[in-house]
Amino acid sequence: MGLQSTTPMLEKAKANKHGIVAFNVHSFDSIFWVLEAAAALKSPVILQTTVGTVQSLKADNLVRVAKAAAEHFNVPTGLHLDHCTDYNVIKEAIRAGYTSVMIDASMHPFDENVARTKEVVALAKTLGVNIEAELGKVGGVEDDIVVAEEDAQKAIPEECKQFVEQTGVPTLAPAIGTAHGIYKGKPEIDFERIEQIASIVDVPLVLHGGSAVPEEDVRRCVELGMAKVNVSTELKNAYSEAIRQHFEDAPESLDPRAYLQKAKEAAIEMAKSKIRMVGSENTVVPAFV
């Protein structure tokens, strides 16, 4: 089983009232770690990369490794380009074999966001590639995109409806009070806003800034219509901390197999916890496992 478009994956998740976790991967190793966790729990999963990761590891290489890992672990797997503002990078990812892309024009006025999103929809949708777009502004830092807390803006439900109708975008990430990174306090998620948006928008919704959000809050978001839940910071922090702890405990132990094994174990444990949190464990049909 190779890479799949995330559109039917997310539509099925939305219909069945569970989520699918999209894990940011920053290395080739982490692709295998995430898929090993998904396979162990019989769950679909989405691998996603930032533009910075594409620039570092190259889209063609990421697609080759993700395909090989998806075929090895035999679970439904999507490969998503997250928060991209550059049409040419989106084209590069699609040509390489990405099955989902995000055009982030949320920093522009509504009409320009619509126009830029329609341009990507025209390119990607006929190829079966999922397109994600954002309305409002999610706070925090994602590669070179920085939105200060005071500049974060929640999505307006009626604008979400208009945006989906005008663009034909199959997945939407509305800003609802979360932020990228680790929170200083408990995030103030606007559940009423999610419910309002989900009641007038038919497409699956996406929860950005899913790291360190309390589990009960994520589950409620999923119940209300958030089908894709993004996790980045918690995953990379888990395996990075495992490597750091290795060298604190044994500074002379320089064998990569030793410290990467600890990173792998930490990443798999974290990924499993997030998969269980969104309710996608044991949702893969027998033909896939």
PLY file of the C-alpha trace (Angstrom):
ply
format ascii 1.0
element vertex 289
property float x
property float y
property float z
element edge 288
property int vertex1
property int vertex2
end_header
0.00 0.00 0.00
1.58 3.24 -1.17
0.70 6.85 -0.44
-2.95 7.89 -0.63
-4.81 11.13 -1.10
-5.88 12.40 2.29
-9.26 13.60 0.97
-11.09 10.22 1.24
-9.13 9.38 4.42
-10.40 12.54 6.13
-13.92 12.28 4.73
-14.16 8.77 6.18
-12.76 9.91 9.52
-15.28 12.77 9.67
-18.16 10.41 8.87
-17.03 7.93 11.52
-16.42 10.62 14.17
-12.71 9.99 14.70
-9.64 11.97 13.80
-6.43 11.24 11.94
-3.19 12.57 13.32
-0.86 14.41 10.95
2.64 14.15 12.39
5.34 16.56 11.27
8.42 14.56 10.30
11.82 16.25 10.19
14.04 13.32 9.22
13.85 10.09 7.26
14.07 8.10 10.50
10.99 9.78 11.91
8.92 8.69 8.91
9.51 5.06 9.84
8.92 5.70 13.55
5.51 7.29 12.94
4.41 4.54 10.56
5.56 1.81 12.94
3.32 3.34 15.61
0.38 3.57 13.19
0.82 -0.03 12.05
0.96 -1.30 15.63
-2.38 0.37 16.37
-3.97 -0.38 12.96
-4.55 3.30 12.28
-4.41 5.52 9.21
-1.88 8.32 9.51
-0.66 11.44 7.72
3.00 12.34 7.42
3.52 16.04 6.95
6.52 18.24 6.30
7.18 21.93 6.54
8.64 23.88 3.65
11.92 23.95 5.59
12.03 20.16 5.69
11.38 20.01 1.94
14.21 22.44 1.35
16.51 20.38 3.58
15.67 16.83 2.48
14.09 17.50 -0.97
10.58 16.58 -2.03
11.61 13.67 -4.29
13.58 12.03 -1.49
10.80 12.48 1.05
8.28 10.91 -1.32
10.54 7.92 -2.06
11.13 7.22 1.63
7.49 7.78 2.60
6.31 5.42 -0.17
8.75 2.73 0.89
7.72 3.05 4.54
4.00 3.05 3.69
4.42 -0.11 1.62
6.45 -1.76 4.37
3.99 -1.02 7.18
0.90 -1.38 4.97
-1.37 1.21 6.57
-3.27 4.03 4.82
-0.75 6.88 4.65
-0.91 10.40 3.27
1.98 12.77 2.68
1.14 16.44 3.27
3.01 19.70 2.67
2.08 22.03 5.52
1.79 25.83 5.64
3.17 26.66 2.22
2.87 30.19 0.88
4.82 29.56 -2.35
2.93 28.24 -5.38
6.15 26.93 -6.95
7.00 24.84 -3.89
3.48 23.42 -3.98
3.95 22.47 -7.64
7.28 20.83 -6.77
5.66 18.76 -4.02
2.78 17.64 -6.23
5.12 16.66 -9.05
7.24 14.68 -6.60
4.21 12.72 -5.41
2.80 14.46 -2.33
-0.83 13.49 -1.82
-1.88 16.63 0.05
-0.76 20.26 0.10
-1.64 23.32 2.13
-1.79 26.74 0.56
-1.55 29.21 3.43
-2.76 32.60 2.25
-4.41 33.42 5.57
-2.23 36.50 6.01
-3.96 38.10 3.01
-7.42 39.68 2.76
-10.32 37.26 2.22
-10.63 37.81 -1.54
-6.91 37.28 -2.13
-6.94 34.17 0.04
-9.77 32.86 -2.14
-7.90 33.67 -5.36
-4.63 32.05 -4.25
-6.45 28.97 -2.96
-8.44 28.57 -6.19
-5.18 28.59 -8.14
-3.89 25.63 -6.13
-7.25 23.82 -6.27
-7.17 24.10 -10.07
-3.73 22.51 -10.13
-4.17 19.78 -7.54
-7.76 18.61 -7.37
-7.88 16.95 -10.79
-4.79 14.96 -9.80
-6.49 13.60 -6.70
-4.26 15.65 -4.42
-5.93 17.02 -1.30
-5.80 20.78 -0.72
-5.93 22.42 2.69
-6.38 26.13 3.30
-6.61 28.34 6.38
-9.00 31.05 7.48
-8.19 33.32 10.39
-4.65 33.33 11.74
-3.25 30.55 13.96
-0.73 32.02 16.39
2.80 30.80 17.00
5.72 29.85 14.77
5.80 27.45 11.81
9.14 27.62 10.00
9.37 31.23 8.73
5.69 32.01 9.38
5.38 33.88 12.67
2.04 35.09 14.02
2.23 36.99 17.31
-0.36 36.19 19.95
-1.94 39.63 19.62
-2.25 39.17 15.84
-3.94 35.76 15.97
-7.51 35.95 14.64
-10.29 33.40 14.87
-12.15 32.33 11.74
-15.63 33.72 11.09
-18.13 30.87 10.49
-20.01 32.53 7.60
-16.71 33.37 5.88
-15.70 29.69 6.20
-18.87 28.71 4.35
-18.28 31.29 1.63
-14.62 30.31 1.34
-15.35 26.61 0.79
-18.11 27.40 -1.71
-15.93 29.82 -3.67
-12.73 27.77 -3.72
-13.92 24.15 -3.71
-11.21 23.36 -1.19
-11.75 19.84 0.28
-10.28 20.52 3.76
-10.28 23.69 5.85
-8.19 24.79 8.82
-10.12 27.49 10.67
-8.33 29.35 13.45
-10.25 28.53 16.66
-7.88 29.48 19.48
-4.98 27.03 19.20
-1.38 27.96 18.37
1.75 26.34 17.00
4.28 25.20 19.61
3.93 24.47 23.32
1.43 26.55 25.29
2.38 28.65 28.31
-1.06 27.99 29.76
-4.17 26.05 28.76
-5.29 27.07 25.26
-8.65 28.81 25.06
-10.33 26.80 22.33
-13.57 28.22 20.97
-15.68 25.05 20.86
-18.84 26.98 20.03
-17.10 28.42 16.97
-16.02 24.95 15.82
-19.59 23.72 16.17
-20.92 26.70 14.20
-18.39 26.19 11.40
-18.98 22.44 11.20
-22.75 22.98 11.00
-22.48 25.04 7.78
-19.32 23.61 6.17
-19.42 20.09 4.73
-15.69 19.45 4.35
-13.43 17.94 7.04
-11.88 20.52 9.36
-8.26 20.64 10.50
-6.95 21.38 14.00
-3.63 23.20 13.84
-1.47 23.56 16.94
-2.45 20.17 18.38
0.69 19.71 20.50
0.08 19.82 24.26
-3.64 20.53 23.93
-5.38 18.61 26.74
-6.67 15.26 25.50
-10.25 15.98 26.48
-10.17 19.18 24.44
-8.79 17.41 21.35
-11.44 14.71 21.65
-14.13 17.35 21.83
-12.70 19.08 18.74
-12.83 15.75 16.88
-16.41 15.12 18.00
-17.38 18.54 16.68
-15.88 17.93 13.22
-12.10 18.31 13.33
-10.94 15.30 11.29
-7.22 16.12 10.96
-5.19 16.88 14.08
-1.70 18.28 13.57
1.10 17.32 15.95
4.66 18.58 15.55
6.36 20.03 18.61
5.49 17.25 21.05
6.81 14.56 18.72
10.14 16.21 17.93
10.60 17.24 21.56
10.05 13.65 22.71
12.75 12.10 20.55
15.13 15.04 20.91
14.87 14.83 24.68
15.56 11.08 24.52
18.78 11.77 22.62
19.78 14.50 25.06
19.11 12.20 28.01
21.23 9.50 26.40
24.27 11.77 26.31
23.65 13.06 29.82
23.61 9.48 31.08
26.44 8.15 28.88
28.44 10.99 27.27
30.97 8.55 25.77
28.29 6.42 24.06
28.55 7.75 20.51
27.07 4.81 18.59
24.12 6.23 16.59
22.32 2.91 16.87
22.18 3.36 20.63
20.87 6.92 20.85
18.63 6.64 17.79
17.01 3.54 19.30
16.05 5.62 22.32
14.76 8.37 20.03
12.71 5.80 18.12
11.16 4.38 21.29
10.21 7.85 22.53
8.75 8.85 19.16
6.70 5.67 18.84
5.31 6.04 22.35
4.33 9.66 21.70
2.79 8.83 18.32
0.75 5.99 19.81
-0.61 8.26 22.52
-1.81 10.79 19.93
-3.36 8.12 17.70
-5.32 6.77 20.67
-6.34 10.29 21.62
-8.13 10.94 18.29
-9.85 7.55 18.28
-8.33 6.12 15.09
-6.91 2.95 16.66
-8.27 -0.24 15.00
-10.01 1.67 12.19
-7.96 0.13 9.35
-9.91 -2.52 7.48
-8.35 -6.03 7.44
-7.27 -5.77 3.80
-4.67 -3.19 4.78
-3.05 -5.03 7.68
0 1
1 2
2 3
3 4
4 5
5 6
6 7
7 8
8 9
9 10
10 11
11 12
12 13
13 14
14 15
15 16
16 17
17 18
18 19
19 20
20 21
21 22
22 23
23 24
24 25
25 26
26 27
27 28
28 29
29 30
30 31
31 32
32 33
33 34
34 35
35 36
36 37
37 38
38 39
39 40
40 41
41 42
42 43
43 44
44 45
45 46
46 47
47 48
48 49
49 50
50 51
51 52
52 53
53 54
54 55
55 56
56 57
57 58
58 59
59 60
60 61
61 62
62 63
63 64
64 65
65 66
66 67
67 68
68 69
69 70
70 71
71 72
72 73
73 74
74 75
75 76
76 77
77 78
78 79
79 80
80 81
81 82
82 83
83 84
84 85
85 86
86 87
87 88
88 89
89 90
90 91
91 92
92 93
93 94
94 95
95 96
96 97
97 98
98 99
99 100
100 101
101 102
102 103
103 104
104 105
105 106
106 107
107 108
108 109
109 110
110 111
111 112
112 113
113 114
114 115
115 116
116 117
117 118
118 119
119 120
120 121
121 122
122 123
123 124
124 125
125 126
126 127
127 128
128 129
129 130
130 131
131 132
132 133
133 134
134 135
135 136
136 137
137 138
138 139
139 140
140 141
141 142
142 143
143 144
144 145
145 146
146 147
147 148
148 149
149 150
150 151
151 152
152 153
153 154
154 155
155 156
156 157
157 158
158 159
159 160
160 161
161 162
162 163
163 164
164 165
165 166
166 167
167 168
168 169
169 170
170 171
171 172
172 173
173 174
174 175
175 176
176 177
177 178
178 179
179 180
180 181
181 182
182 183
183 184
184 185
185 186
186 187
187 188
188 189
189 190
190 191
191 192
192 193
193 194
194 195
195 196
196 197
197 198
198 199
199 200
200 201
201 202
202 203
203 204
204 205
205 206
206 207
207 208
208 209
209 210
210 211
211 212
212 213
213 214
214 215
215 216
216 217
217 218
218 219
219 220
220 221
221 222
222 223
223 224
224 225
225 226
226 227
227 228
228 229
229 230
230 231
231 232
232 233
233 234
234 235
235 236
236 237
237 238
238 239
239 240
240 241
241 242
242 243
243 244
244 245
245 246
246 247
247 248
248 249
249 250
250 251
251 252
252 253
253 254
254 255
255 256
256 257
257 258
258 259
259 260
260 261
261 262
262 263
263 264
264 265
265 266
266 267
267 268
268 269
269 270
270 271
271 272
272 273
273 274
274 275
275 276
276 277
277 278
278 279
279 280
280 281
281 282
282 283
283 284
284 285
285 286
286 287
287 288
